[in-house]
Amino acid sequence: MPSTIDPVSLIVSWLTEHPVDRMSVSTTVPADRDPPFTTVRRTGGQLGLLHDTPLLTVRVWHVSEAEAMEAGRRTLDVLRRMSVEHPAVHSLDVLSLYTDRDPDTGRWYAELNLQVGLAPTLPELY
């Protein structure tokens, strides 16, 4: 029976293989919190038997608001490339892209909110 793949791992792997500004990519914020780095989290979506439509939040942390937005836009370009090159990805919709500042550290990030459509991961594809 086909199964779906983990969308967070897929995005982390893709961004690691196609880095923006040599940023590290993870599911957690590094302990030192020194930007630039990128985090990926699943924040919702639907999971069906044969497909997954996750809502994902990708935060691109940088040293200034302008650099965060620029890196966020470049990250979005890389993810759009994934949407046409990766066999399991059949759609990628951008729900929002904005900047914000972490209230605890004062560090800037660009936040991408995406909905990704994933097809089943069939063994013959990989």
Chimera marker file (.cmm) of the C-alpha trace (Angstrom):
<marker_set name="trace">
<marker id="1" x="0.000" y="0.000" z="0.000" r="1" g="1" b="0" radius="0.5"/>
<marker id="2" x="1.369" y="3.468" z="-0.845" r="1" g="1" b="0" radius="0.5"/>
<marker id="3" x="2.281" y="5.759" z="2.001" r="1" g="1" b="0" radius="0.5"/>
<marker id="4" x="2.994" y="9.451" z="2.257" r="1" g="1" b="0" radius="0.5"/>
<marker id="5" x="6.367" y="10.933" z="3.039" r="1" g="1" b="0" radius="0.5"/>
<marker id="6" x="7.245" y="13.277" z="5.885" r="1" g="1" b="0" radius="0.5"/>
<marker id="7" x="6.908" y="16.768" z="4.380" r="1" g="1" b="0" radius="0.5"/>
<marker id="8" x="9.144" y="18.416" z="6.975" r="1" g="1" b="0" radius="0.5"/>
<marker id="9" x="11.986" y="15.988" z="6.231" r="1" g="1" b="0" radius="0.5"/>
<marker id="10" x="11.421" y="16.529" z="2.514" r="1" g="1" b="0" radius="0.5"/>
<marker id="11" x="11.727" y="20.323" z="2.829" r="1" g="1" b="0" radius="0.5"/>
<marker id="12" x="14.720" y="20.117" z="5.186" r="1" g="1" b="0" radius="0.5"/>
<marker id="13" x="16.492" y="17.725" z="2.794" r="1" g="1" b="0" radius="0.5"/>
<marker id="14" x="15.725" y="19.842" z="-0.277" r="1" g="1" b="0" radius="0.5"/>
<marker id="15" x="16.922" y="23.067" z="1.339" r="1" g="1" b="0" radius="0.5"/>
<marker id="16" x="20.033" y="21.314" z="2.655" r="1" g="1" b="0" radius="0.5"/>
<marker id="17" x="20.826" y="20.054" z="-0.861" r="1" g="1" b="0" radius="0.5"/>
<marker id="18" x="20.024" y="23.464" z="-2.408" r="1" g="1" b="0" radius="0.5"/>
<marker id="19" x="21.228" y="25.903" z="0.275" r="1" g="1" b="0" radius="0.5"/>
<marker id="20" x="20.422" y="29.591" z="0.349" r="1" g="1" b="0" radius="0.5"/>
<marker id="21" x="23.376" y="31.619" z="1.668" r="1" g="1" b="0" radius="0.5"/>
<marker id="22" x="24.868" y="28.360" z="3.029" r="1" g="1" b="0" radius="0.5"/>
<marker id="23" x="22.261" y="28.460" z="5.812" r="1" g="1" b="0" radius="0.5"/>
<marker id="24" x="21.808" y="25.451" z="8.017" r="1" g="1" b="0" radius="0.5"/>
<marker id="25" x="18.301" y="23.982" z="7.918" r="1" g="1" b="0" radius="0.5"/>
<marker id="26" x="16.668" y="22.198" z="10.834" r="1" g="1" b="0" radius="0.5"/>
<marker id="27" x="13.403" y="21.594" z="12.631" r="1" g="1" b="0" radius="0.5"/>
<marker id="28" x="14.698" y="23.412" z="15.712" r="1" g="1" b="0" radius="0.5"/>
<marker id="29" x="16.285" y="26.748" z="16.480" r="1" g="1" b="0" radius="0.5"/>
<marker id="30" x="20.021" y="26.357" z="17.219" r="1" g="1" b="0" radius="0.5"/>
<marker id="31" x="21.001" y="26.883" z="20.853" r="1" g="1" b="0" radius="0.5"/>
<marker id="32" x="23.191" y="29.905" z="20.045" r="1" g="1" b="0" radius="0.5"/>
<marker id="33" x="20.445" y="31.469" z="17.846" r="1" g="1" b="0" radius="0.5"/>
<marker id="34" x="23.082" y="33.168" z="15.687" r="1" g="1" b="0" radius="0.5"/>
<marker id="35" x="21.600" y="33.786" z="12.237" r="1" g="1" b="0" radius="0.5"/>
<marker id="36" x="21.492" y="33.016" z="9.422" r="1" g="1" b="0" radius="0.5"/>
<marker id="37" x="19.637" y="29.702" z="9.666" r="1" g="1" b="0" radius="0.5"/>
<marker id="38" x="16.321" y="28.218" z="8.566" r="1" g="1" b="0" radius="0.5"/>
<marker id="39" x="13.710" y="26.233" z="10.495" r="1" g="1" b="0" radius="0.5"/>
<marker id="40" x="10.858" y="24.123" z="9.125" r="1" g="1" b="0" radius="0.5"/>
<marker id="41" x="7.711" y="23.021" z="10.999" r="1" g="1" b="0" radius="0.5"/>
<marker id="42" x="4.440" y="21.415" z="10.089" r="1" g="1" b="0" radius="0.5"/>
<marker id="43" x="1.677" y="23.668" z="11.394" r="1" g="1" b="0" radius="0.5"/>
<marker id="44" x="-1.420" y="21.952" z="9.993" r="1" g="1" b="0" radius="0.5"/>
<marker id="45" x="-2.965" y="20.473" z="6.877" r="1" g="1" b="0" radius="0.5"/>
<marker id="46" x="-4.745" y="17.283" z="5.963" r="1" g="1" b="0" radius="0.5"/>
<marker id="47" x="-3.326" y="13.788" z="5.747" r="1" g="1" b="0" radius="0.5"/>
<marker id="48" x="-5.229" y="11.332" z="3.583" r="1" g="1" b="0" radius="0.5"/>
<marker id="49" x="-4.586" y="7.717" z="2.701" r="1" g="1" b="0" radius="0.5"/>
<marker id="50" x="-2.998" y="8.505" z="-0.661" r="1" g="1" b="0" radius="0.5"/>
<marker id="51" x="-1.852" y="12.087" z="-0.351" r="1" g="1" b="0" radius="0.5"/>
<marker id="52" x="-0.823" y="14.752" z="2.125" r="1" g="1" b="0" radius="0.5"/>
<marker id="53" x="-1.551" y="18.501" z="1.990" r="1" g="1" b="0" radius="0.5"/>
<marker id="54" x="0.503" y="19.880" z="4.874" r="1" g="1" b="0" radius="0.5"/>
<marker id="55" x="0.645" y="23.475" z="5.986" r="1" g="1" b="0" radius="0.5"/>
<marker id="56" x="4.304" y="24.276" z="6.630" r="1" g="1" b="0" radius="0.5"/>
<marker id="57" x="6.014" y="27.213" z="8.273" r="1" g="1" b="0" radius="0.5"/>
<marker id="58" x="9.520" y="27.968" z="7.047" r="1" g="1" b="0" radius="0.5"/>
<marker id="59" x="11.355" y="30.641" z="9.026" r="1" g="1" b="0" radius="0.5"/>
<marker id="60" x="14.471" y="32.168" z="7.531" r="1" g="1" b="0" radius="0.5"/>
<marker id="61" x="16.419" y="33.893" z="10.320" r="1" g="1" b="0" radius="0.5"/>
<marker id="62" x="18.900" y="36.619" z="9.398" r="1" g="1" b="0" radius="0.5"/>
<marker id="63" x="20.777" y="39.577" z="10.886" r="1" g="1" b="0" radius="0.5"/>
<marker id="64" x="18.399" y="42.290" z="9.628" r="1" g="1" b="0" radius="0.5"/>
<marker id="65" x="14.830" y="42.587" z="8.422" r="1" g="1" b="0" radius="0.5"/>
<marker id="66" x="15.922" y="43.344" z="4.850" r="1" g="1" b="0" radius="0.5"/>
<marker id="67" x="18.316" y="40.377" z="4.731" r="1" g="1" b="0" radius="0.5"/>
<marker id="68" x="15.677" y="38.094" z="6.230" r="1" g="1" b="0" radius="0.5"/>
<marker id="69" x="13.171" y="39.077" z="3.530" r="1" g="1" b="0" radius="0.5"/>
<marker id="70" x="15.712" y="38.702" z="0.746" r="1" g="1" b="0" radius="0.5"/>
<marker id="71" x="16.777" y="35.267" z="2.015" r="1" g="1" b="0" radius="0.5"/>
<marker id="72" x="13.099" y="34.352" z="2.443" r="1" g="1" b="0" radius="0.5"/>
<marker id="73" x="12.422" y="35.206" z="-1.202" r="1" g="1" b="0" radius="0.5"/>
<marker id="74" x="15.437" y="33.178" z="-2.358" r="1" g="1" b="0" radius="0.5"/>
<marker id="75" x="14.272" y="30.262" z="-0.193" r="1" g="1" b="0" radius="0.5"/>
<marker id="76" x="10.855" y="30.496" z="-1.814" r="1" g="1" b="0" radius="0.5"/>
<marker id="77" x="12.503" y="30.356" z="-5.257" r="1" g="1" b="0" radius="0.5"/>
<marker id="78" x="14.330" y="27.168" z="-4.242" r="1" g="1" b="0" radius="0.5"/>
<marker id="79" x="11.094" y="25.620" z="-2.950" r="1" g="1" b="0" radius="0.5"/>
<marker id="80" x="9.236" y="26.547" z="-6.148" r="1" g="1" b="0" radius="0.5"/>
<marker id="81" x="11.974" y="24.733" z="-8.053" r="1" g="1" b="0" radius="0.5"/>
<marker id="82" x="11.323" y="21.679" z="-5.869" r="1" g="1" b="0" radius="0.5"/>
<marker id="83" x="7.637" y="21.840" z="-6.790" r="1" g="1" b="0" radius="0.5"/>
<marker id="84" x="8.467" y="21.176" z="-10.445" r="1" g="1" b="0" radius="0.5"/>
<marker id="85" x="11.486" y="18.893" z="-10.016" r="1" g="1" b="0" radius="0.5"/>
<marker id="86" x="10.563" y="16.555" z="-7.144" r="1" g="1" b="0" radius="0.5"/>
<marker id="87" x="8.358" y="13.615" z="-8.248" r="1" g="1" b="0" radius="0.5"/>
<marker id="88" x="6.313" y="13.505" z="-5.032" r="1" g="1" b="0" radius="0.5"/>
<marker id="89" x="5.416" y="17.218" z="-5.004" r="1" g="1" b="0" radius="0.5"/>
<marker id="90" x="2.440" y="18.144" z="-7.163" r="1" g="1" b="0" radius="0.5"/>
<marker id="91" x="1.727" y="21.631" z="-5.796" r="1" g="1" b="0" radius="0.5"/>
<marker id="92" x="3.171" y="24.373" z="-3.650" r="1" g="1" b="0" radius="0.5"/>
<marker id="93" x="0.983" y="27.333" z="-2.707" r="1" g="1" b="0" radius="0.5"/>
<marker id="94" x="2.384" y="30.355" z="-0.884" r="1" g="1" b="0" radius="0.5"/>
<marker id="95" x="-0.119" y="31.487" z="1.729" r="1" g="1" b="0" radius="0.5"/>
<marker id="96" x="2.029" y="34.310" z="3.111" r="1" g="1" b="0" radius="0.5"/>
<marker id="97" x="5.528" y="35.750" z="3.301" r="1" g="1" b="0" radius="0.5"/>
<marker id="98" x="6.311" y="38.405" z="5.901" r="1" g="1" b="0" radius="0.5"/>
<marker id="99" x="9.005" y="39.480" z="8.345" r="1" g="1" b="0" radius="0.5"/>
<marker id="100" x="8.819" y="39.587" z="12.100" r="1" g="1" b="0" radius="0.5"/>
<marker id="101" x="11.133" y="40.013" z="15.052" r="1" g="1" b="0" radius="0.5"/>
<marker id="102" x="11.572" y="37.491" z="17.832" r="1" g="1" b="0" radius="0.5"/>
<marker id="103" x="10.503" y="39.273" z="21.042" r="1" g="1" b="0" radius="0.5"/>
<marker id="104" x="12.987" y="37.348" z="23.198" r="1" g="1" b="0" radius="0.5"/>
<marker id="105" x="16.126" y="37.885" z="21.125" r="1" g="1" b="0" radius="0.5"/>
<marker id="106" x="15.275" y="40.775" z="18.822" r="1" g="1" b="0" radius="0.5"/>
<marker id="107" x="16.437" y="38.714" z="15.833" r="1" g="1" b="0" radius="0.5"/>
<marker id="108" x="14.648" y="39.030" z="12.491" r="1" g="1" b="0" radius="0.5"/>
<marker id="109" x="13.098" y="36.271" z="10.417" r="1" g="1" b="0" radius="0.5"/>
<marker id="110" x="11.056" y="35.961" z="7.255" r="1" g="1" b="0" radius="0.5"/>
<marker id="111" x="8.174" y="33.541" z="7.639" r="1" g="1" b="0" radius="0.5"/>
<marker id="112" x="6.880" y="31.535" z="4.690" r="1" g="1" b="0" radius="0.5"/>
<marker id="113" x="3.544" y="29.797" z="5.165" r="1" g="1" b="0" radius="0.5"/>
<marker id="114" x="3.062" y="27.153" z="2.514" r="1" g="1" b="0" radius="0.5"/>
<marker id="115" x="0.609" y="24.469" z="1.557" r="1" g="1" b="0" radius="0.5"/>
<marker id="116" x="2.312" y="21.605" z="-0.215" r="1" g="1" b="0" radius="0.5"/>
<marker id="117" x="0.569" y="18.843" z="-2.124" r="1" g="1" b="0" radius="0.5"/>
<marker id="118" x="2.320" y="15.488" z="-1.888" r="1" g="1" b="0" radius="0.5"/>
<marker id="119" x="1.557" y="12.369" z="-3.874" r="1" g="1" b="0" radius="0.5"/>
<marker id="120" x="2.072" y="8.881" z="-2.468" r="1" g="1" b="0" radius="0.5"/>
<marker id="121" x="5.640" y="7.760" z="-2.090" r="1" g="1" b="0" radius="0.5"/>
<marker id="122" x="5.722" y="4.771" z="-4.334" r="1" g="1" b="0" radius="0.5"/>
<marker id="123" x="8.730" y="2.453" z="-3.970" r="1" g="1" b="0" radius="0.5"/>
<marker id="124" x="9.407" y="2.594" z="-7.725" r="1" g="1" b="0" radius="0.5"/>
<marker id="125" x="10.013" y="6.361" z="-7.492" r="1" g="1" b="0" radius="0.5"/>
<marker id="126" x="12.923" y="6.042" z="-5.084" r="1" g="1" b="0" radius="0.5"/>
<link id1="1" id2="2" r="1" g="1" b="0" radius="0.2"/>
<link id1="2" id2="3" r="1" g="1" b="0" radius="0.2"/>
<link id1="3" id2="4" r="1" g="1" b="0" radius="0.2"/>
<link id1="4" id2="5" r="1" g="1" b="0" radius="0.2"/>
<link id1="5" id2="6" r="1" g="1" b="0" radius="0.2"/>
<link id1="6" id2="7" r="1" g="1" b="0" radius="0.2"/>
<link id1="7" id2="8" r="1" g="1" b="0" radius="0.2"/>
<link id1="8" id2="9" r="1" g="1" b="0" radius="0.2"/>
<link id1="9" id2="10" r="1" g="1" b="0" radius="0.2"/>
<link id1="10" id2="11" r="1" g="1" b="0" radius="0.2"/>
<link id1="11" id2="12" r="1" g="1" b="0" radius="0.2"/>
<link id1="12" id2="13" r="1" g="1" b="0" radius="0.2"/>
<link id1="13" id2="14" r="1" g="1" b="0" radius="0.2"/>
<link id1="14" id2="15" r="1" g="1" b="0" radius="0.2"/>
<link id1="15" id2="16" r="1" g="1" b="0" radius="0.2"/>
<link id1="16" id2="17" r="1" g="1" b="0" radius="0.2"/>
<link id1="17" id2="18" r="1" g="1" b="0" radius="0.2"/>
<link id1="18" id2="19" r="1" g="1" b="0" radius="0.2"/>
<link id1="19" id2="20" r="1" g="1" b="0" radius="0.2"/>
<link id1="20" id2="21" r="1" g="1" b="0" radius="0.2"/>
<link id1="21" id2="22" r="1" g="1" b="0" radius="0.2"/>
<link id1="22" id2="23" r="1" g="1" b="0" radius="0.2"/>
<link id1="23" id2="24" r="1" g="1" b="0" radius="0.2"/>
<link id1="24" id2="25" r="1" g="1" b="0" radius="0.2"/>
<link id1="25" id2="26" r="1" g="1" b="0" radius="0.2"/>
<link id1="26" id2="27" r="1" g="1" b="0" radius="0.2"/>
<link id1="27" id2="28" r="1" g="1" b="0" radius="0.2"/>
<link id1="28" id2="29" r="1" g="1" b="0" radius="0.2"/>
<link id1="29" id2="30" r="1" g="1" b="0" radius="0.2"/>
<link id1="30" id2="31" r="1" g="1" b="0" radius="0.2"/>
<link id1="31" id2="32" r="1" g="1" b="0" radius="0.2"/>
<link id1="32" id2="33" r="1" g="1" b="0" radius="0.2"/>
<link id1="33" id2="34" r="1" g="1" b="0" radius="0.2"/>
<link id1="34" id2="35" r="1" g="1" b="0" radius="0.2"/>
<link id1="35" id2="36" r="1" g="1" b="0" radius="0.2"/>
<link id1="36" id2="37" r="1" g="1" b="0" radius="0.2"/>
<link id1="37" id2="38" r="1" g="1" b="0" radius="0.2"/>
<link id1="38" id2="39" r="1" g="1" b="0" radius="0.2"/>
<link id1="39" id2="40" r="1" g="1" b="0" radius="0.2"/>
<link id1="40" id2="41" r="1" g="1" b="0" radius="0.2"/>
<link id1="41" id2="42" r="1" g="1" b="0" radius="0.2"/>
<link id1="42" id2="43" r="1" g="1" b="0" radius="0.2"/>
<link id1="43" id2="44" r="1" g="1" b="0" radius="0.2"/>
<link id1="44" id2="45" r="1" g="1" b="0" radius="0.2"/>
<link id1="45" id2="46" r="1" g="1" b="0" radius="0.2"/>
<link id1="46" id2="47" r="1" g="1" b="0" radius="0.2"/>
<link id1="47" id2="48" r="1" g="1" b="0" radius="0.2"/>
<link id1="48" id2="49" r="1" g="1" b="0" radius="0.2"/>
<link id1="49" id2="50" r="1" g="1" b="0" radius="0.2"/>
<link id1="50" id2="51" r="1" g="1" b="0" radius="0.2"/>
<link id1="51" id2="52" r="1" g="1" b="0" radius="0.2"/>
<link id1="52" id2="53" r="1" g="1" b="0" radius="0.2"/>
<link id1="53" id2="54" r="1" g="1" b="0" radius="0.2"/>
<link id1="54" id2="55" r="1" g="1" b="0" radius="0.2"/>
<link id1="55" id2="56" r="1" g="1" b="0" radius="0.2"/>
<link id1="56" id2="57" r="1" g="1" b="0" radius="0.2"/>
<link id1="57" id2="58" r="1" g="1" b="0" radius="0.2"/>
<link id1="58" id2="59" r="1" g="1" b="0" radius="0.2"/>
<link id1="59" id2="60" r="1" g="1" b="0" radius="0.2"/>
<link id1="60" id2="61" r="1" g="1" b="0" radius="0.2"/>
<link id1="61" id2="62" r="1" g="1" b="0" radius="0.2"/>
<link id1="62" id2="63" r="1" g="1" b="0" radius="0.2"/>
<link id1="63" id2="64" r="1" g="1" b="0" radius="0.2"/>
<link id1="64" id2="65" r="1" g="1" b="0" radius="0.2"/>
<link id1="65" id2="66" r="1" g="1" b="0" radius="0.2"/>
<link id1="66" id2="67" r="1" g="1" b="0" radius="0.2"/>
<link id1="67" id2="68" r="1" g="1" b="0" radius="0.2"/>
<link id1="68" id2="69" r="1" g="1" b="0" radius="0.2"/>
<link id1="69" id2="70" r="1" g="1" b="0" radius="0.2"/>
<link id1="70" id2="71" r="1" g="1" b="0" radius="0.2"/>
<link id1="71" id2="72" r="1" g="1" b="0" radius="0.2"/>
<link id1="72" id2="73" r="1" g="1" b="0" radius="0.2"/>
<link id1="73" id2="74" r="1" g="1" b="0" radius="0.2"/>
<link id1="74" id2="75" r="1" g="1" b="0" radius="0.2"/>
<link id1="75" id2="76" r="1" g="1" b="0" radius="0.2"/>
<link id1="76" id2="77" r="1" g="1" b="0" radius="0.2"/>
<link id1="77" id2="78" r="1" g="1" b="0" radius="0.2"/>
<link id1="78" id2="79" r="1" g="1" b="0" radius="0.2"/>
<link id1="79" id2="80" r="1" g="1" b="0" radius="0.2"/>
<link id1="80" id2="81" r="1" g="1" b="0" radius="0.2"/>
<link id1="81" id2="82" r="1" g="1" b="0" radius="0.2"/>
<link id1="82" id2="83" r="1" g="1" b="0" radius="0.2"/>
<link id1="83" id2="84" r="1" g="1" b="0" radius="0.2"/>
<link id1="84" id2="85" r="1" g="1" b="0" radius="0.2"/>
<link id1="85" id2="86" r="1" g="1" b="0" radius="0.2"/>
<link id1="86" id2="87" r="1" g="1" b="0" radius="0.2"/>
<link id1="87" id2="88" r="1" g="1" b="0" radius="0.2"/>
<link id1="88" id2="89" r="1" g="1" b="0" radius="0.2"/>
<link id1="89" id2="90" r="1" g="1" b="0" radius="0.2"/>
<link id1="90" id2="91" r="1" g="1" b="0" radius="0.2"/>
<link id1="91" id2="92" r="1" g="1" b="0" radius="0.2"/>
<link id1="92" id2="93" r="1" g="1" b="0" radius="0.2"/>
<link id1="93" id2="94" r="1" g="1" b="0" radius="0.2"/>
<link id1="94" id2="95" r="1" g="1" b="0" radius="0.2"/>
<link id1="95" id2="96" r="1" g="1" b="0" radius="0.2"/>
<link id1="96" id2="97" r="1" g="1" b="0" radius="0.2"/>
<link id1="97" id2="98" r="1" g="1" b="0" radius="0.2"/>
<link id1="98" id2="99" r="1" g="1" b="0" radius="0.2"/>
<link id1="99" id2="100" r="1" g="1" b="0" radius="0.2"/>
<link id1="100" id2="101" r="1" g="1" b="0" radius="0.2"/>
<link id1="101" id2="102" r="1" g="1" b="0" radius="0.2"/>
<link id1="102" id2="103" r="1" g="1" b="0" radius="0.2"/>
<link id1="103" id2="104" r="1" g="1" b="0" radius="0.2"/>
<link id1="104" id2="105" r="1" g="1" b="0" radius="0.2"/>
<link id1="105" id2="106" r="1" g="1" b="0" radius="0.2"/>
<link id1="106" id2="107" r="1" g="1" b="0" radius="0.2"/>
<link id1="107" id2="108" r="1" g="1" b="0" radius="0.2"/>
<link id1="108" id2="109" r="1" g="1" b="0" radius="0.2"/>
<link id1="109" id2="110" r="1" g="1" b="0" radius="0.2"/>
<link id1="110" id2="111" r="1" g="1" b="0" radius="0.2"/>
<link id1="111" id2="112" r="1" g="1" b="0" radius="0.2"/>
<link id1="112" id2="113" r="1" g="1" b="0" radius="0.2"/>
<link id1="113" id2="114" r="1" g="1" b="0" radius="0.2"/>
<link id1="114" id2="115" r="1" g="1" b="0" radius="0.2"/>
<link id1="115" id2="116" r="1" g="1" b="0" radius="0.2"/>
<link id1="116" id2="117" r="1" g="1" b="0" radius="0.2"/>
<link id1="117" id2="118" r="1" g="1" b="0" radius="0.2"/>
<link id1="118" id2="119" r="1" g="1" b="0" radius="0.2"/>
<link id1="119" id2="120" r="1" g="1" b="0" radius="0.2"/>
<link id1="120" id2="121" r="1" g="1" b="0" radius="0.2"/>
<link id1="121" id2="122" r="1" g="1" b="0" radius="0.2"/>
<link id1="122" id2="123" r="1" g="1" b="0" radius="0.2"/>
<link id1="123" id2="124" r="1" g="1" b="0" radius="0.2"/>
<link id1="124" id2="125" r="1" g="1" b="0" radius="0.2"/>
<link id1="125" id2="126" r="1" g="1" b="0" radius="0.2"/>
</marker_set>
